[in-house]
Amino acid sequence: MVEKRFSEMTEYELRNEIARLNEKAKKAEQLGMMNEFAVYERRTLMAKAYLLKPDNFKPGETYEMIGGNSIFQISYMNGHFAWGYRDNGTTLDAVPISLLKEKPI
C-alpha cells in the first residue's frame, strides 16, 4: 500500500495519522528505541503542520517556538513550512509551522 502524503490527507485522516504516530512513538520510547522515537515525533510535528493555516503565519513577524525558549523570525513561507532565523541567528532554517505559537511576539 502506498502511503498518502500529508498534503493529500483530509483533516480526519491527518488526525488518525497523528494518533497512530503517537502510539508508535510511545511504544518506541518504552522499548528504549530513541532514534525511532525521534522519527515518529518529527513525523507527528509535520502532520500537525498540515492542520494549521499557513496564512496565519506572516513573514517579518517573530514567533515563540513551542517546547522551548527559542524565537523564530519568518523570512518567507513555503507551504506549511516557515523559513527564517532562530534566536536571531545567521543560518537560514526551515521549521514546520506546528513548531510555532500562532500569535507573533
Secondary structure, 3 states (H helix, E strand, C coil): CCCCCHHHCCHHHHHHHHHHHHHHHHHHHHCCCHHHHHHHHHHHHHHHHCCCCHHHCCCCCEEEECCCCCEEEEEEEECCEEEEEECCCCCCEEEEHHHEEEEEC
